[in-house]
Amino acid sequence: MLLPTGNFLRLARAGYILAREGVFTSVDPNLLPPAAAPLVRLANLFAKGKGENAGEALVRALSQIGPSYVKLGQFLATRPDVVGGEIADALTALQDRMAPFGRDKAIEIVEKALGKKIGDVFITFGEPVAAASVAQVHMATALYEGKERKLAVKVLRPGVEGQFARDLRDMYMVARLAERWSSEGRRLRMIEVVDTLARTVKLETDFRLEAAAASEFAENVAKDPDIKVPHVDWDRTAREVLTLEWIDGAPLSDLERVAAEGHDLKALAAHVLQSFLRHAMRDGFFHGDMHQGNLFVDKHGCLVTIDFGIMGRLGTKERRFLAEILYGFITRDYKRVAEVHFEAGYVPAKHSIEEFSQALRAIGEPLHTVNASDISMARLLTLLFEVTALFDMRTRTELVLLQKTMVVAEGVARSLDPKLDIWKTCDPVVRSWIEENLGPKAKIEDAGKTIAELARLATHLPKTLADAERAIERVSRAVDEGVGLSEQALASMADGRRASDARLLLGLTALTILAAWLLG
């Protein structure tokens, strides 16, 4: 397979930088496919340092290759199933800082995107206050009902979409080669990894989508007293421009300032962790990048989140899974945790619930014999995924992002309160969700929904009976008139009759249950 010259030169440069920084020195060539082993040995001849931490070397290399690869590293930090836990942790240190592209260029982009002169949109529009690979941020002001308010205006970096598209083509080429020549590449589904990265980049380079995520998140947390989201100004937002309420607060990355402003660090630690769990379980929509730089605390002690480019979603089944496994570990009900895995279909039925329960006990019991400050919920989920892999549990992308986000959220909480009791902090949120969604009240609501569905089916019963009667009449008439029926026609009629019988039986069952409920 021949590579186009442009792809080859870019990939050769990237490979050289990776080799020079020593990324491959920790790789054992003897464990690689025969074709790859000589390449790794050759690459290691260029390494500046031998035996260094592979994660730190990868961070240095990606930072030098370019912004697209920095974004790749940030994405892989959320996929420990692909790169391993240690490297994923190291990649969280990647900083997406770049030189700003200037105020004049930003004004040109804003005016083109919004179709208005800058003076007609904002009263003031300042110099960039932060710059990254995708965009830079400016402080601006505008009038709202006669009052001047401060705004944060995020402007897309010029040419960034073309750059990402070019680099993604290179990454796709490498992924295809990996899956073609390596069984490990096929197991890790490298093309799917690049697909997910491409979707992430698309979301991050269309600010209307980020605005929609911020708006949805804001609606979900509107009644939460401990967290808020900046208001989106839709009139000043477009594909290349995102305008949000300006946040006056202390970033959680500056703990000295947070403490100096008199905020309760222990309370903030609990807010961070409980808010994350509440969003994941209650709403099924959580912030997927909850590091210190994206979290502020305002003068009232309320958490404020920014940057909604990476968001996670959980369906009802995944939320129940999360709640029940956490609650099971808290109450030491390992058999129930095992049953939840089987009920969700995550672990194949060929395995034994009892054996799986025993493996879970090996994870959970040590957590109840250490000090509360030494318990790590993120570590629990990491160990859980390692054990479930032994029982053929397939990788669930949404759960991997959940686990990685919990690692980050717990790290932020620990930085605020090193002695935080994770069990005690998580318990009220998890218990509340269990009671509302799996308790007696939830069962009554589920029964009501079931009865309503049965009643709906019962309303179709007359039509089902009429259809069945017409089908019987057609068959009788065909027999009387001596019409020949092929085997295919008979089979088709039999299938139709079975379907009709099934609907009839379902309708009669629904009617019976409904009558019993009404009379009982």
Summary of the structure (lengths in Angstrom):
residues: 520
radius of gyration: 28.8
end to end distance: 72.8
largest distance: 96.4
contacts: 1563
relative contact order: 0.06
helix: 64%
strand: 10%
